[in-house]
Amino acid sequence: MKKVDAIVIGGGIASWVLALRLSKLKGLKRILIITSDHFHNASINNQSWLQSGCLYNFDIKKEREVARLCIEHGKKLLDITNRRFEFESGTGIMAVKNEEEAAKRIQFLKEIGHMKYPDFMLKPEEVHNLLGEFSKSKNFNDETRFIWTPDQPFPEGELLRNCEEAFLSSSVHRERIVADAALYPSNKTKNGYVVRANGVDYDTKKLFVIAGINTPNLLMPLGIDGLIDVTARRCVLLKADIRTDLKVAIYMDKVNNTNINIVKNKNGDNVYLFGDGLYTEVEDINNIELKRQVTDEEVQRFISNYCDENKYPQLERKLSPFFKDIRNFNVCYKVENQSYLPWIYNMGELTENTYKNLHVAGAGKATLAFYVAEKLIYNAGLDSTKYSGEENAIIKDLSLIAHWSEC
Ligand SMILES: Cc1cc2nc3c(=O)[nH]c(=O)nc-3n(C[C@H](O)[C@H](O)[C@H](O)COP(=O)(O)OP(=O)(O)OC[C@H]3O[C@@H](n4cnc5c(N)ncnc54)[C@H](O)[C@@H]3O)c2cc1C
């Protein structure tokens, strides 16, 4: 059995940001991250959208909290890439059904204090100019309002690589193991379990399980999968490199229940990601198909959601070639708790110390990965003030990395 100071299981954004943060802590000498290619990884199949929080329902207290976390911690996440969070000017546009809805969001942005420019509300000529064909929906009327928000695409693929490179280049022992990790009960360790990867058993002082939708399966051999309360939704994205006259990077249409964001592919070209406003609830989280293929029904739903005659009928002609090839669809799962907050558990507390030093988490949204890492470090009793200097990852060779997530 090998002894280490900390193990992170999972290769998504929450794991890599945590691994990077752990690698800066003074006390931890040997840290492993165990990642697998066999399971769903939401972080490289998502919309690469740094959420400002404006999407949430401000009438619900918990959702307001989510919104605040997004705006505070999204900025810290972007700091890892040494990029600036564009708060001073709006980067996204949101269509809402009336003045009241617009006012709630504008008030939130003012309370947060980051938006310095005075005109949150778009003028009619700006709407037409910036949204082009997306401003012509028949579902819009005199009541409809369009507001600026600081939502923005972010380079998630780059961020993951930054974290990995910085983690592995540390002078002390940091290791990445590619394996399907498993947990087993053990009376040979003080924690009551071992981590097994590639046939080797590990006894770790701290264990962080951040394995996305596979997390309940991983906890099953310890009999504690039922202790985490999460739900999953199957989500579909359509990627298409169409020509449109949309001039903002993110457009959220709350009237038509659609959203579009523009990301860059590896060649630096624009790719439009069309989000699905209609999700399928997962009935049995322990039985998820590993194959990620869009169904005919999902494609039909997409077509009616974007090409309905009251929405953007002119899109049909442009999108139909993309609908025909299922490789243009990304299928993955959002794993959340009921309030859309990240889910973070100290299993030691829940199992009355049968299993010690076991921390389980999921980001809920990539935007909150930094928040999750901070919380886990705090919950594990690791002093996050004892950092060994440099906070951010340094990108060594930009040519090696894709700019955006590899959708
Ligand atoms: C379609 C879609 C669009 C989204 N868009 C956005 C967005 O625009 N903005 C946003 O903020 N959020 C978005 N989200 C949510 C966001 O992507 C997720 O909340 C986030 O990526 C979850 O990160 P994670 O690290 O917790 O889990 P994941 O990214 O799912 O990573 C889990 C990792 O664990 C690994 N793993 C599993 N089991 C094992 C094992 N036994 N051994 C080793 N490794 C294992 C998997 O291979 C995977 O790498 C979206 C989600 C989806 C599905």
PDBQT file of the ligand as one rigid body, heavy atoms in Angstrom, charges set to zero:
ROOT
HETATM    1  C1  LIG A 501     -24.351  20.635 -21.853  1.00  0.00    +0.000 C 
HETATM    2  C2  LIG A 501     -23.817  21.344 -20.651  1.00  0.00    +0.000 A 
HETATM    3  C3  LIG A 501     -23.556  22.698 -20.714  1.00  0.00    +0.000 A 
HETATM    4  C4  LIG A 501     -23.060  23.372 -19.597  1.00  0.00    +0.000 A 
HETATM    5  N1  LIG A 501     -22.707  24.678 -19.728  1.00  0.00    +0.000 NA
HETATM    6  C5  LIG A 501     -22.127  25.306 -18.695  1.00  0.00    +0.000 A 
HETATM    7  C6  LIG A 501     -21.669  26.637 -18.861  1.00  0.00    +0.000 A 
HETATM    8  O1  LIG A 501     -21.716  27.178 -19.955  1.00  0.00    +0.000 OA
HETATM    9  N2  LIG A 501     -21.152  27.284 -17.782  1.00  0.00    +0.000 N 
HETATM   10  C7  LIG A 501     -21.041  26.671 -16.566  1.00  0.00    +0.000 A 
HETATM   11  O2  LIG A 501     -20.595  27.322 -15.617  1.00  0.00    +0.000 OA
HETATM   12  N3  LIG A 501     -21.421  25.389 -16.389  1.00  0.00    +0.000 NA
HETATM   13  C8  LIG A 501     -21.948  24.690 -17.420  1.00  0.00    +0.000 A 
HETATM   14  N4  LIG A 501     -22.332  23.386 -17.285  1.00  0.00    +0.000 N 
HETATM   15  C9  LIG A 501     -22.102  22.705 -16.006  1.00  0.00    +0.000 C 
HETATM   16  C10 LIG A 501     -20.609  22.358 -15.873  1.00  0.00    +0.000 C 
HETATM   17  O3  LIG A 501     -20.089  21.883 -17.086  1.00  0.00    +0.000 OA
HETATM   18  C11 LIG A 501     -20.416  21.307 -14.784  1.00  0.00    +0.000 C 
HETATM   19  O4  LIG A 501     -21.068  21.677 -13.606  1.00  0.00    +0.000 OA
HETATM   20  C12 LIG A 501     -18.953  21.141 -14.450  1.00  0.00    +0.000 C 
HETATM   21  O5  LIG A 501     -18.196  20.957 -15.619  1.00  0.00    +0.000 OA
HETATM   22  C13 LIG A 501     -18.774  19.967 -13.516  1.00  0.00    +0.000 C 
HETATM   23  O6  LIG A 501     -17.387  19.820 -13.263  1.00  0.00    +0.000 OA
HETATM   24  P1  LIG A 501     -16.879  18.641 -12.375  1.00  0.00    +0.000 P 
HETATM   25  O7  LIG A 501     -15.410  18.757 -12.321  1.00  0.00    +0.000 OA
HETATM   26  O8  LIG A 501     -17.638  18.667 -11.070  1.00  0.00    +0.000 OA
HETATM   27  O9  LIG A 501     -17.367  17.299 -13.123  1.00  0.00    +0.000 OA
HETATM   28  P2  LIG A 501     -17.004  16.714 -14.589  1.00  0.00    +0.000 P 
HETATM   29  O10 LIG A 501     -16.542  17.774 -15.495  1.00  0.00    +0.000 OA
HETATM   30  O11 LIG A 501     -18.169  15.913 -15.016  1.00  0.00    +0.000 OA
HETATM   31  O12 LIG A 501     -15.766  15.773 -14.302  1.00  0.00    +0.000 OA
HETATM   32  C14 LIG A 501     -15.885  14.523 -13.667  1.00  0.00    +0.000 C 
HETATM   33  C15 LIG A 501     -14.610  13.778 -13.989  1.00  0.00    +0.000 C 
HETATM   34  O13 LIG A 501     -14.491  12.645 -13.150  1.00  0.00    +0.000 OA
HETATM   35  C16 LIG A 501     -13.923  11.595 -13.937  1.00  0.00    +0.000 C 
HETATM   36  N5  LIG A 501     -14.209  10.304 -13.281  1.00  0.00    +0.000 N 
HETATM   37  C17 LIG A 501     -15.403   9.752 -13.055  1.00  0.00    +0.000 A 
HETATM   38  N6  LIG A 501     -15.253   8.591 -12.435  1.00  0.00    +0.000 NA
HETATM   39  C18 LIG A 501     -13.922   8.404 -12.279  1.00  0.00    +0.000 A 
HETATM   40  C19 LIG A 501     -13.144   7.368 -11.725  1.00  0.00    +0.000 A 
HETATM   41  N7  LIG A 501     -13.694   6.253 -11.205  1.00  0.00    +0.000 N 
HETATM   42  N8  LIG A 501     -11.784   7.482 -11.749  1.00  0.00    +0.000 NA
HETATM   43  C20 LIG A 501     -11.185   8.587 -12.270  1.00  0.00    +0.000 A 
HETATM   44  N9  LIG A 501     -11.897   9.601 -12.802  1.00  0.00    +0.000 NA
HETATM   45  C21 LIG A 501     -13.249   9.493 -12.812  1.00  0.00    +0.000 A 
HETATM   46  C22 LIG A 501     -14.599  11.760 -15.288  1.00  0.00    +0.000 C 
HETATM   47  O14 LIG A 501     -13.897  11.072 -16.305  1.00  0.00    +0.000 OA
HETATM   48  C23 LIG A 501     -14.526  13.270 -15.427  1.00  0.00    +0.000 C 
HETATM   49  O15 LIG A 501     -13.274  13.646 -15.969  1.00  0.00    +0.000 OA
HETATM   50  C24 LIG A 501     -22.835  22.678 -18.393  1.00  0.00    +0.000 A 
HETATM   51  C25 LIG A 501     -23.089  21.302 -18.321  1.00  0.00    +0.000 A 
HETATM   52  C26 LIG A 501     -23.560  20.634 -19.437  1.00  0.00    +0.000 A 
HETATM   53  C27 LIG A 501     -23.790  19.165 -19.347  1.00  0.00    +0.000 C 
ENDROOT
TORSDOF 0
